[in-house]
Amino acid sequence: MTRLIPLPLVDREAVKKVPNRCPHLATSQAHCKASFSGLPVSPERRHHFCETEDYDLCGIFLARILRQSSALPYTAAVDTRGR
């Protein structure tokens, strides 16, 4: 069984000061709070994703958003009730 590690809340005031960066970038800018483990972020990744408005293209950010979302009820695209 996988044990989840609680993550600290995002500091919204710090995000407001720098609007074009990922809200999950830790204040030390060395760790990603969007990952379960506080993944260390390389300078290259930080430059391309974390510190730009393209942070929503980051796989770790997208995985975090998917984990936080709820599933929609299933609706069949095709009528499968035979007529």
Backbone atoms as SQL, in Angstrom:
CREATE TABLE atoms (id INTEGER PRIMARY KEY, chain TEXT, resi INTEGER, resn TEXT, atom TEXT, x REAL, y REAL, z REAL);
INSERT INTO atoms VALUES
  (1, 'A', 1, 'MET', 'N', 0.832, -1.174, 0.000),
  (2, 'A', 1, 'MET', 'CA', 0.000, 0.000, 0.000),
  (3, 'A', 1, 'MET', 'C', 0.883, 1.245, 0.000),
  (4, 'A', 2, 'THR', 'N', 0.568, 2.173, -0.872),
  (5, 'A', 2, 'THR', 'CA', 1.341, 3.404, -0.970),
  (6, 'A', 2, 'THR', 'C', 0.893, 4.388, 0.094),
  (7, 'A', 3, 'ARG', 'N', 1.844, 4.962, 0.753),
  (8, 'A', 3, 'ARG', 'CA', 1.536, 5.943, 1.786),
  (9, 'A', 3, 'ARG', 'C', 1.751, 7.340, 1.217),
  (10, 'A', 4, 'LEU', 'N', 0.737, 8.172, 1.294),
  (11, 'A', 4, 'LEU', 'CA', 0.826, 9.512, 0.752),
  (12, 'A', 4, 'LEU', 'C', 1.420, 10.452, 1.788),
  (13, 'A', 5, 'ILE', 'N', 2.260, 11.347, 1.323),
  (14, 'A', 5, 'ILE', 'CA', 2.899, 12.318, 2.193),
  (15, 'A', 5, 'ILE', 'C', 2.138, 13.639, 2.051),
  (16, 'A', 6, 'PRO', 'N', 1.634, 14.208, 3.142),
  (17, 'A', 6, 'PRO', 'CA', 0.925, 15.481, 3.014),
  (18, 'A', 6, 'PRO', 'C', 1.874, 16.593, 2.575),
  (19, 'A', 7, 'LEU', 'N', 1.413, 17.423, 1.674),
  (20, 'A', 7, 'LEU', 'CA', 2.221, 18.518, 1.164),
  (21, 'A', 7, 'LEU', 'C', 1.793, 19.822, 1.822),
  (22, 'A', 8, 'PRO', 'N', 2.718, 20.731, 2.020),
  (23, 'A', 8, 'PRO', 'CA', 2.335, 22.025, 2.588),
  (24, 'A', 8, 'PRO', 'C', 1.474, 22.800, 1.593),
  (25, 'A', 9, 'LEU', 'N', 0.648, 23.670, 2.109),
  (26, 'A', 9, 'LEU', 'CA', -0.196, 24.482, 1.243),
  (27, 'A', 9, 'LEU', 'C', 0.654, 25.478, 0.470),
  (28, 'A', 10, 'VAL', 'N', 0.149, 25.876, -0.673),
  (29, 'A', 10, 'VAL', 'CA', 0.848, 26.844, -1.507),
  (30, 'A', 10, 'VAL', 'C', 0.736, 28.222, -0.865),
  (31, 'A', 11, 'ASP', 'N', 1.830, 28.937, -0.823),
  (32, 'A', 11, 'ASP', 'CA', 1.841, 30.292, -0.283),
  (33, 'A', 11, 'ASP', 'C', 1.282, 31.232, -1.355),
  (34, 'A', 12, 'ARG', 'N', -0.011, 31.540, -1.260),
  (35, 'A', 12, 'ARG', 'CA', -0.698, 32.344, -2.276),
  (36, 'A', 12, 'ARG', 'C', -0.112, 33.756, -2.383),
  (37, 'A', 13, 'GLU', 'N', 0.356, 34.313, -1.298),
  (38, 'A', 13, 'GLU', 'CA', 0.917, 35.668, -1.348),
  (39, 'A', 13, 'GLU', 'C', 2.205, 35.680, -2.173),
  (40, 'A', 14, 'ALA', 'N', 3.017, 34.658, -2.032),
  (41, 'A', 14, 'ALA', 'CA', 4.256, 34.594, -2.804),
  (42, 'A', 14, 'ALA', 'C', 3.952, 34.430, -4.287),
  (43, 'A', 15, 'VAL', 'N', 2.904, 33.670, -4.611),
  (44, 'A', 15, 'VAL', 'CA', 2.525, 33.470, -6.012),
  (45, 'A', 15, 'VAL', 'C', 2.036, 34.784, -6.614),
  (46, 'A', 16, 'LYS', 'N', 1.290, 35.574, -5.854),
  (47, 'A', 16, 'LYS', 'CA', 0.795, 36.857, -6.365),
  (48, 'A', 16, 'LYS', 'C', 1.939, 37.805, -6.708),
  (49, 'A', 17, 'LYS', 'N', 3.040, 37.732, -5.973),
  (50, 'A', 17, 'LYS', 'CA', 4.182, 38.613, -6.232),
  (51, 'A', 17, 'LYS', 'C', 4.860, 38.265, -7.554),
  (52, 'A', 18, 'VAL', 'N', 4.871, 36.978, -7.911),
  (53, 'A', 18, 'VAL', 'CA', 5.473, 36.517, -9.162),
  (54, 'A', 18, 'VAL', 'C', 4.394, 35.742, -9.923),
  (55, 'A', 19, 'PRO', 'N', 3.542, 36.432, -10.708),
  (56, 'A', 19, 'PRO', 'CA', 2.364, 35.799, -11.297),
  (57, 'A', 19, 'PRO', 'C', 2.649, 34.791, -12.409),
  (58, 'A', 20, 'ASN', 'N', 3.791, 34.871, -13.056),
  (59, 'A', 20, 'ASN', 'CA', 4.065, 34.000, -14.190),
  (60, 'A', 20, 'ASN', 'C', 4.947, 32.817, -13.840),
  (61, 'A', 21, 'ARG', 'N', 4.719, 32.236, -12.664),
  (62, 'A', 21, 'ARG', 'CA', 5.494, 31.057, -12.288),
  (63, 'A', 21, 'ARG', 'C', 4.566, 30.021, -11.687),
  (64, 'A', 22, 'CYS', 'N', 5.051, 28.817, -11.596),
  (65, 'A', 22, 'CYS', 'CA', 4.250, 27.705, -11.082),
  (66, 'A', 22, 'CYS', 'C', 3.899, 27.932, -9.612),
  (67, 'A', 23, 'PRO', 'N', 2.640, 27.740, -9.237),
  (68, 'A', 23, 'PRO', 'CA', 2.260, 27.930, -7.844),
  (69, 'A', 23, 'PRO', 'C', 2.801, 26.845, -6.911),
  (70, 'A', 24, 'HIS', 'N', 3.336, 25.761, -7.471),
  (71, 'A', 24, 'HIS', 'CA', 3.852, 24.666, -6.654),
  (72, 'A', 24, 'HIS', 'C', 5.365, 24.697, -6.497),
  (73, 'A', 25, 'LEU', 'N', 6.018, 25.698, -7.031),
  (74, 'A', 25, 'LEU', 'CA', 7.462, 25.820, -6.868),
  (75, 'A', 25, 'LEU', 'C', 7.738, 26.283, -5.446),
  (76, 'A', 26, 'ALA', 'N', 8.537, 25.533, -4.725),
  (77, 'A', 26, 'ALA', 'CA', 8.838, 25.859, -3.325),
  (78, 'A', 26, 'ALA', 'C', 9.578, 27.185, -3.253),
  (79, 'A', 27, 'THR', 'N', 9.481, 27.835, -2.110),
  (80, 'A', 27, 'THR', 'CA', 10.133, 29.137, -1.956),
  (81, 'A', 27, 'THR', 'C', 11.651, 29.026, -2.101),
  (82, 'A', 28, 'SER', 'N', 12.204, 27.865, -1.797),
  (83, 'A', 28, 'SER', 'CA', 13.641, 27.678, -1.988),
  (84, 'A', 28, 'SER', 'C', 13.979, 27.510, -3.467),
  (85, 'A', 29, 'GLN', 'N', 12.945, 27.295, -4.310),
  (86, 'A', 29, 'GLN', 'CA', 13.064, 27.095, -5.749),
  (87, 'A', 29, 'GLN', 'C', 13.960, 25.907, -6.097),
  (88, 'A', 30, 'ALA', 'N', 14.111, 24.985, -5.190),
  (89, 'A', 30, 'ALA', 'CA', 14.902, 23.796, -5.479),
  (90, 'A', 30, 'ALA', 'C', 14.032, 22.540, -5.490),
  (91, 'A', 31, 'HIS', 'N', 12.788, 22.645, -4.997),
  (92, 'A', 31, 'HIS', 'CA', 11.920, 21.483, -4.906),
  (93, 'A', 31, 'HIS', 'C', 10.542, 21.792, -5.465),
  (94, 'A', 32, 'CYS', 'N', 9.933, 20.768, -6.047),
  (95, 'A', 32, 'CYS', 'CA', 8.598, 20.891, -6.626),
  (96, 'A', 32, 'CYS', 'C', 7.575, 20.347, -5.635),
  (97, 'A', 33, 'LYS', 'N', 6.656, 21.202, -5.187),
  (98, 'A', 33, 'LYS', 'CA', 5.632, 20.775, -4.239),
  (99, 'A', 33, 'LYS', 'C', 4.463, 20.080, -4.938),
  (100, 'A', 34, 'ALA', 'N', 4.459, 20.046, -6.274),
  (101, 'A', 34, 'ALA', 'CA', 3.408, 19.341, -6.997),
  (102, 'A', 34, 'ALA', 'C', 3.636, 17.829, -6.957),
  (103, 'A', 35, 'SER', 'N', 4.867, 17.403, -6.717),
  (104, 'A', 35, 'SER', 'CA', 5.163, 15.975, -6.642),
  (105, 'A', 35, 'SER', 'C', 4.936, 15.474, -5.217),
  (106, 'A', 36, 'PHE', 'N', 4.714, 14.169, -5.094),
  (107, 'A', 36, 'PHE', 'CA', 4.501, 13.582, -3.767),
  (108, 'A', 36, 'PHE', 'C', 5.744, 13.698, -2.893),
  (109, 'A', 37, 'SER', 'N', 6.901, 13.595, -3.508),
  (110, 'A', 37, 'SER', 'CA', 8.132, 13.496, -2.737),
  (111, 'A', 37, 'SER', 'C', 8.914, 14.804, -2.624),
  (112, 'A', 38, 'GLY', 'N', 8.386, 15.903, -3.145),
  (113, 'A', 38, 'GLY', 'CA', 9.158, 17.151, -3.122),
  (114, 'A', 38, 'GLY', 'C', 10.354, 17.046, -4.038),
  (115, 'A', 39, 'LEU', 'N', 10.116, 16.591, -5.230),
  (116, 'A', 39, 'LEU', 'CA', 11.143, 16.317, -6.228),
  (117, 'A', 39, 'LEU', 'C', 12.102, 17.494, -6.410),
  (118, 'A', 40, 'PRO', 'N', 13.416, 17.237, -6.378),
  (119, 'A', 40, 'PRO', 'CA', 14.360, 18.322, -6.679),
  (120, 'A', 40, 'PRO', 'C', 14.188, 18.760, -8.134),
  (121, 'A', 41, 'VAL', 'N', 14.241, 20.049, -8.383),
  (122, 'A', 41, 'VAL', 'CA', 14.035, 20.596, -9.719),
  (123, 'A', 41, 'VAL', 'C', 15.365, 21.071, -10.277),
  (124, 'A', 42, 'SER', 'N', 15.694, 20.584, -11.472),
  (125, 'A', 42, 'SER', 'CA', 16.946, 20.998, -12.106),
  (126, 'A', 42, 'SER', 'C', 16.810, 22.441, -12.590),
  (127, 'A', 43, 'PRO', 'N', 17.914, 23.148, -12.695),
  (128, 'A', 43, 'PRO', 'CA', 17.849, 24.532, -13.197),
  (129, 'A', 43, 'PRO', 'C', 17.221, 24.624, -14.589),
  (130, 'A', 44, 'GLU', 'N', 17.483, 23.632, -15.437),
  (131, 'A', 44, 'GLU', 'CA', 16.918, 23.641, -16.796),
  (132, 'A', 44, 'GLU', 'C', 15.398, 23.506, -16.765),
  (133, 'A', 45, 'ARG', 'N', 14.894, 22.563, -15.967),
  (134, 'A', 45, 'ARG', 'CA', 13.443, 22.371, -15.849),
  (135, 'A', 45, 'ARG', 'C', 12.787, 23.610, -15.236),
  (136, 'A', 46, 'ARG', 'N', 13.433, 24.162, -14.218),
  (137, 'A', 46, 'ARG', 'CA', 12.903, 25.360, -13.570),
  (138, 'A', 46, 'ARG', 'C', 12.821, 26.510, -14.572),
  (139, 'A', 47, 'HIS', 'N', 13.840, 26.659, -15.426),
  (140, 'A', 47, 'HIS', 'CA', 13.865, 27.725, -16.422),
  (141, 'A', 47, 'HIS', 'C', 12.769, 27.543, -17.471),
  (142, 'A', 48, 'HIS', 'N', 12.541, 26.291, -17.926),
  (143, 'A', 48, 'HIS', 'CA', 11.570, 26.037, -19.002),
  (144, 'A', 48, 'HIS', 'C', 10.126, 25.978, -18.516),
  (145, 'A', 49, 'PHE', 'N', 9.893, 25.509, -17.309),
  (146, 'A', 49, 'PHE', 'CA', 8.527, 25.317, -16.842),
  (147, 'A', 49, 'PHE', 'C', 8.174, 26.164, -15.630),
  (148, 'A', 50, 'CYS', 'N', 8.910, 26.016, -14.557),
  (149, 'A', 50, 'CYS', 'CA', 8.522, 26.582, -13.262),
  (150, 'A', 50, 'CYS', 'C', 8.495, 28.097, -13.236),
  (151, 'A', 51, 'GLU', 'N', 9.417, 28.721, -13.894),
  (152, 'A', 51, 'GLU', 'CA', 9.550, 30.178, -13.806),
  (153, 'A', 51, 'GLU', 'C', 8.941, 30.904, -14.999),
  (154, 'A', 52, 'THR', 'N', 8.122, 30.221, -15.790),
  (155, 'A', 52, 'THR', 'CA', 7.461, 30.841, -16.931),
  (156, 'A', 52, 'THR', 'C', 5.966, 30.588, -16.839),
  (157, 'A', 53, 'GLU', 'N', 5.214, 31.230, -17.704),
  (158, 'A', 53, 'GLU', 'CA', 3.783, 30.987, -17.704),
  (159, 'A', 53, 'GLU', 'C', 3.441, 29.681, -18.412),
  (160, 'A', 54, 'ASP', 'N', 4.438, 28.938, -18.882),
  (161, 'A', 54, 'ASP', 'CA', 4.225, 27.621, -19.491),
  (162, 'A', 54, 'ASP', 'C', 4.249, 26.496, -18.460),
  (163, 'A', 55, 'TYR', 'N', 4.159, 26.830, -17.179),
  (164, 'A', 55, 'TYR', 'CA', 4.212, 25.799, -16.145),
  (165, 'A', 55, 'TYR', 'C', 3.085, 24.781, -16.300),
  (166, 'A', 56, 'ASP', 'N', 1.987, 25.151, -16.963),
  (167, 'A', 56, 'ASP', 'CA', 0.885, 24.204, -17.131),
  (168, 'A', 56, 'ASP', 'C', 1.186, 23.134, -18.187),
  (169, 'A', 57, 'LEU', 'N', 2.342, 23.187, -18.830),
  (170, 'A', 57, 'LEU', 'CA', 2.774, 22.141, -19.752),
  (171, 'A', 57, 'LEU', 'C', 3.653, 21.098, -19.053),
  (172, 'A', 58, 'CYS', 'N', 3.986, 21.335, -17.809),
  (173, 'A', 58, 'CYS', 'CA', 4.847, 20.422, -17.038),
  (174, 'A', 58, 'CYS', 'C', 4.067, 19.163, -16.661),
  (175, 'A', 59, 'GLY', 'N', 4.651, 18.012, -16.898),
  (176, 'A', 59, 'GLY', 'CA', 4.005, 16.743, -16.575),
  (177, 'A', 59, 'GLY', 'C', 3.699, 16.574, -15.097),
  (178, 'A', 60, 'ILE', 'N', 4.571, 17.055, -14.242),
  (179, 'A', 60, 'ILE', 'CA', 4.355, 16.944, -12.797),
  (180, 'A', 60, 'ILE', 'C', 3.174, 17.817, -12.377),
  (181, 'A', 61, 'PHE', 'N', 3.097, 19.033, -12.923),
  (182, 'A', 61, 'PHE', 'CA', 1.977, 19.929, -12.630),
  (183, 'A', 61, 'PHE', 'C', 0.666, 19.303, -13.107),
  (184, 'A', 62, 'LEU', 'N', 0.661, 18.759, -14.328),
  (185, 'A', 62, 'LEU', 'CA', -0.554, 18.149, -14.875),
  (186, 'A', 62, 'LEU', 'C', -0.984, 16.934, -14.057),
  (187, 'A', 63, 'ALA', 'N', -0.027, 16.131, -13.612),
  (188, 'A', 63, 'ALA', 'CA', -0.360, 14.970, -12.781),
  (189, 'A', 63, 'ALA', 'C', -0.996, 15.415, -11.471),
  (190, 'A', 64, 'ARG', 'N', -0.502, 16.491, -10.888),
  (191, 'A', 64, 'ARG', 'CA', -1.072, 17.025, -9.642),
  (192, 'A', 64, 'ARG', 'C', -2.520, 17.476, -9.859),
  (193, 'A', 65, 'ILE', 'N', -2.773, 18.163, -10.960),
  (194, 'A', 65, 'ILE', 'CA', -4.126, 18.626, -11.276),
  (195, 'A', 65, 'ILE', 'C', -5.058, 17.432, -11.470),
  (196, 'A', 66, 'LEU', 'N', -4.588, 16.394, -12.160),
  (197, 'A', 66, 'LEU', 'CA', -5.421, 15.200, -12.372),
  (198, 'A', 66, 'LEU', 'C', -5.705, 14.480, -11.063),
  (199, 'A', 67, 'ARG', 'N', -4.722, 14.404, -10.173),
  (200, 'A', 67, 'ARG', 'CA', -4.939, 13.753, -8.876),
  (201, 'A', 67, 'ARG', 'C', -5.961, 14.507, -8.040),
  (202, 'A', 68, 'GLN', 'N', -6.012, 15.820, -8.165),
  (203, 'A', 68, 'GLN', 'CA', -6.921, 16.635, -7.369),
  (204, 'A', 68, 'GLN', 'C', -8.332, 16.691, -7.951),
  (205, 'A', 69, 'SER', 'N', -8.488, 16.332, -9.217),
  (206, 'A', 69, 'SER', 'CA', -9.807, 16.436, -9.843),
  (207, 'A', 69, 'SER', 'C', -10.640, 15.194, -9.541),
  (208, 'A', 70, 'SER', 'N', -11.938, 15.347, -9.650),
  (209, 'A', 70, 'SER', 'CA', -12.819, 14.201, -9.442),
  (210, 'A', 70, 'SER', 'C', -13.284, 13.692, -10.803),
  (211, 'A', 71, 'ALA', 'N', -13.564, 12.416, -10.857),
  (212, 'A', 71, 'ALA', 'CA', -13.993, 11.806, -12.105),
  (213, 'A', 71, 'ALA', 'C', -15.427, 12.199, -12.413),
  (214, 'A', 72, 'LEU', 'N', -15.706, 12.391, -13.685),
  (215, 'A', 72, 'LEU', 'CA', -17.067, 12.680, -14.112),
  (216, 'A', 72, 'LEU', 'C', -17.833, 11.370, -14.250),
  (217, 'A', 73, 'PRO', 'N', -19.142, 11.384, -14.070),
  (218, 'A', 73, 'PRO', 'CA', -19.912, 10.152, -14.242),
  (219, 'A', 73, 'PRO', 'C', -19.797, 9.653, -15.680),
  (220, 'A', 74, 'TYR', 'N', -19.784, 8.346, -15.832),
  (221, 'A', 74, 'TYR', 'CA', -19.631, 7.741, -17.158),
  (222, 'A', 74, 'TYR', 'C', -20.910, 7.885, -17.960),
  (223, 'A', 75, 'THR', 'N', -20.768, 8.313, -19.191),
  (224, 'A', 75, 'THR', 'CA', -21.886, 8.377, -20.119),
  (225, 'A', 75, 'THR', 'C', -21.422, 7.737, -21.410),
  (226, 'A', 76, 'ALA', 'N', -22.144, 6.748, -21.876),
  (227, 'A', 76, 'ALA', 'CA', -21.766, 6.066, -23.116),
  (228, 'A', 76, 'ALA', 'C', -21.926, 7.018, -24.290),
  (229, 'A', 77, 'ALA', 'N', -20.948, 7.024, -25.180),
  (230, 'A', 77, 'ALA', 'CA', -20.998, 7.903, -26.346),
  (231, 'A', 77, 'ALA', 'C', -21.942, 7.338, -27.404),
  (232, 'A', 78, 'VAL', 'N', -22.176, 6.039, -27.334),
  (233, 'A', 78, 'VAL', 'CA', -23.045, 5.355, -28.318),
  (234, 'A', 78, 'VAL', 'C', -24.143, 4.654, -27.528),
  (235, 'A', 79, 'ASP', 'N', -25.331, 4.680, -28.060),
  (236, 'A', 79, 'ASP', 'CA', -26.458, 3.992, -27.424),
  (237, 'A', 79, 'ASP', 'C', -26.216, 2.488, -27.532),
  (238, 'A', 80, 'THR', 'N', -25.979, 1.842, -26.397),
  (239, 'A', 80, 'THR', 'CA', -25.662, 0.419, -26.390),
  (240, 'A', 80, 'THR', 'C', -26.855, -0.442, -25.993),
  (241, 'A', 81, 'ARG', 'N', -28.051, 0.146, -25.905),
  (242, 'A', 81, 'ARG', 'CA', -29.232, -0.591, -25.469),
  (243, 'A', 81, 'ARG', 'C', -29.907, -1.308, -26.624),
  (244, 'A', 82, 'GLY', 'N', -29.452, -1.911, -27.478),
  (245, 'A', 82, 'GLY', 'CA', -30.057, -2.556, -28.635),
  (246, 'A', 82, 'GLY', 'C', -31.550, -2.238, -28.836),
  (247, 'A', 83, 'ARG', 'N', -31.962, -2.005, -30.027),
  (248, 'A', 83, 'ARG', 'CA', -33.358, -1.641, -30.328),
  (249, 'A', 83, 'ARG', 'C', -34.098, -2.742, -30.943);
